[in-house]
Amino acid sequence: MPQLTAPAVLQLALLLSAVPAQYLISRWSGSSVAQRYHATTRSLLGFGPEDGAAQESFAIESMMYDNDQGFFGASKAVRSPRPPFVFLRVGEVVLERKGHMVGVVVGWDPEMRAPAEWVDRMYSNFEETTAERTPHYKVLFSGPGPSSLLVAYLPQTQLERITGMRPDIPTLEIYFTHFDGERFIMQPWLKNIYPEDEMEDA
């Protein structure tokens, strides 16, 4: 009879635990697209519908779409001159590095502009001090359904520019006239807010 060594026992234990682990993960995350989306949101944002903070956060999260305080890249103030440390431009297609989602930049702030409650929930004290001085971008992502939309306000460090890809995201026609093969071309009203974002760097 063959000898069982410690590494062999460990490998066998890992193999036998894979099926129960997959079962638990599938039960936790759900079987429908909507259930998986909500499970992912819970794990990425740190709250879920059963959390008491979820009710409070809804009002803050709804500000991602539009607000009068200028939070989350929603300010109507003209962004000119364009700071050299703001690397991405409105209309560029980006990859979110943590979740590997593809989205389109629809706004930016040279420094984070968000309510204190949102900042406290999203960043630890150490991260908060560096995040406050980092350019932040309002990015649209496609949601779990064909007509659903995700809006995020992300620091420059979490985004990477990609070219030659046209994501299918609902409501892009509100912000852009067309896709030129590299990036989306802004509607006139958006060009007025970000006049230097259509110019290429020399």
C-alpha positions in Angstrom: 0.0 0.0 0.0 1.4 3.5 -0.9 2.6 5.8 1.8 0.6 9.0 2.4 2.8 12.0 2.9 1.8 15.3 4.4 1.8 17.1 1.0 -0.4 14.3 -0.6 -2.9 14.5 2.3 -3.0 18.3 1.9 -3.7 18.0 -1.8 -6.4 15.5 -1.2 -8.1 17.6 1.4 -8.0 20.6 -0.9 -9.5 18.6 -3.8 -12.3 17.2 -1.6 -13.2 20.7 -0.2 -13.5 22.2 -3.6 -17.0 20.9 -4.3 -18.5 22.1 -0.9 -16.8 25.4 -1.4 -18.3 25.9 -4.8 -21.7 25.0 -3.4 -21.5 27.5 -0.6 -20.3 30.2 -3.0 -23.1 29.6 -5.4 -25.7 29.6 -2.6 -24.2 32.9 -1.3 -24.1 34.7 -4.6 -27.4 33.4 -6.1 -28.3 31.9 -9.4 -29.8 34.8 -11.3 -27.9 37.8 -12.8 -29.6 40.2 -10.4 -28.7 38.0 -7.4 -25.0 37.8 -8.4 -24.9 41.6 -9.0 -26.3 42.3 -5.5 -23.8 39.8 -4.0 -21.0 41.5 -5.8 -22.1 44.9 -4.7 -22.2 43.7 -1.1 -18.7 42.4 -1.4 -17.3 45.4 -3.3 -19.1 48.3 -1.5 -19.3 46.6 2.0 -23.1 46.9 2.5 -26.2 45.1 1.4 -30.0 45.5 1.7 -29.9 43.9 5.2 -27.4 46.5 6.5 -29.0 49.5 8.3 -26.5 51.8 6.5 -28.0 50.8 3.1 -31.1 53.0 3.6 -28.8 56.1 4.4 -26.5 55.3 1.6 -29.3 55.2 -1.0 -29.6 59.0 -0.9 -25.8 59.4 -1.3 -25.6 56.8 -4.1 -28.5 58.5 -5.9 -26.3 61.7 -6.0 -23.9 59.8 -8.3 -26.4 60.4 -11.1 -26.8 64.2 -10.6 -26.8 66.7 -7.8 -26.7 70.4 -7.2 -23.7 70.4 -4.8 -21.2 69.4 -7.5 -20.4 66.1 -5.8 -19.2 63.1 -7.9 -18.1 65.0 -11.0 -21.6 66.6 -11.4 -20.4 70.2 -11.1 -21.4 72.4 -14.1 -18.3 74.6 -13.5 -16.1 74.7 -16.6 -12.9 72.6 -16.1 -10.4 74.9 -17.7 -7.5 75.1 -17.6 -7.2 71.3 -17.5 -4.6 70.3 -14.8 -1.7 68.2 -16.2 -2.1 65.6 -13.5 -5.6 64.7 -14.7 -4.6 61.9 -17.1 -8.0 60.7 -18.4 -10.4 62.6 -20.6 -14.2 62.7 -20.9 -15.2 60.2 -23.6 -12.3 57.8 -23.0 -13.0 54.1 -22.5 -11.5 52.8 -19.3 -10.9 49.5 -17.4 -11.6 49.5 -13.7 -8.6 47.6 -12.3 -10.3 45.8 -9.3 -13.5 44.5 -10.9 -12.2 44.5 -14.5 -15.3 46.3 -15.7 -15.1 48.5 -18.9 -16.7 51.9 -18.7 -16.7 55.4 -20.2 -15.5 58.6 -18.4 -18.3 61.2 -18.3 -16.8 63.7 -15.8 -13.9 64.4 -13.6 -12.8 66.5 -10.6 -9.1 67.5 -10.1 -9.6 66.4 -6.4 -12.3 64.3 -4.8 -15.6 66.1 -4.3 -17.9 63.8 -2.3 -20.0 64.0 0.9 -18.1 63.1 4.1 -20.4 60.1 4.8 -19.5 58.6 1.5 -15.8 59.3 2.0 -15.8 57.7 5.4 -17.6 54.5 4.0 -15.3 54.2 1.0 -11.9 55.0 2.4 -10.0 54.2 5.6 -8.3 57.2 7.4 -5.0 56.6 5.7 -6.5 56.2 2.3 -8.7 59.2 2.8 -5.8 61.7 3.0 -4.3 60.5 -0.3 -7.6 60.0 -2.0 -8.7 63.6 -1.3 -5.9 64.9 -3.4 -6.3 62.4 -6.3 -8.3 63.2 -9.4 -11.6 61.3 -9.4 -13.7 60.3 -12.4 -17.4 59.8 -12.9 -17.6 56.6 -15.0 -20.6 54.8 -16.5 -20.6 51.0 -16.6 -23.1 48.6 -18.1 -25.1 46.9 -15.4 -26.2 43.3 -15.0 -29.2 43.7 -17.3 -29.2 44.9 -20.9 -30.7 48.3 -20.0 -29.2 48.7 -16.6 -26.5 51.2 -15.7 -23.9 51.5 -13.0 -22.4 54.9 -12.1 -19.1 55.0 -10.2 -16.9 57.8 -8.8 -13.4 56.4 -8.9 -9.8 57.6 -8.2 -7.4 57.8 -11.1 -5.3 55.0 -9.6 -8.2 52.5 -10.2 -8.6 53.3 -13.8 -6.7 52.4 -17.0 -7.3 53.8 -20.4 -8.1 51.3 -23.2 -8.5 52.0 -26.9 -10.3 50.4 -29.8 -13.2 49.1 -27.7 -16.7 50.4 -27.9 -18.7 49.3 -24.8 -22.5 49.0 -25.1 -23.7 51.1 -22.1 -27.2 52.6 -21.9 -27.6 56.4 -21.9 -24.3 57.1 -23.6 -26.2 59.1 -26.2 -27.0 61.7 -23.5 -23.3 62.5 -23.2 -21.8 61.7 -26.6 -22.7 62.0 -30.3 -20.7 59.0 -31.6 -17.7 56.8 -31.1 -14.8 57.6 -33.4 -13.0 54.3 -33.0 -10.8 55.5 -30.1 -13.1 57.4 -27.9 -16.6 58.9 -27.6 -17.1 62.4 -28.9 -18.9 64.8 -26.5 -22.2 66.4 -26.9 -22.0 70.3 -27.2 -23.3 70.8 -23.6 -20.6 68.5 -22.2 -17.9 70.1 -24.4 -18.7 73.4 -22.8 -17.9 72.0 -19.3 -14.7 70.1 -20.5 -13.4 72.3 -23.4 -9.9 70.9 -23.3 -10.8 67.3 -23.1 -11.2 67.0 -26.9 -7.7 68.4 -27.6 -4.9 66.0 -27.7 -1.7 66.4 -25.6 1.2 67.7 -27.6 
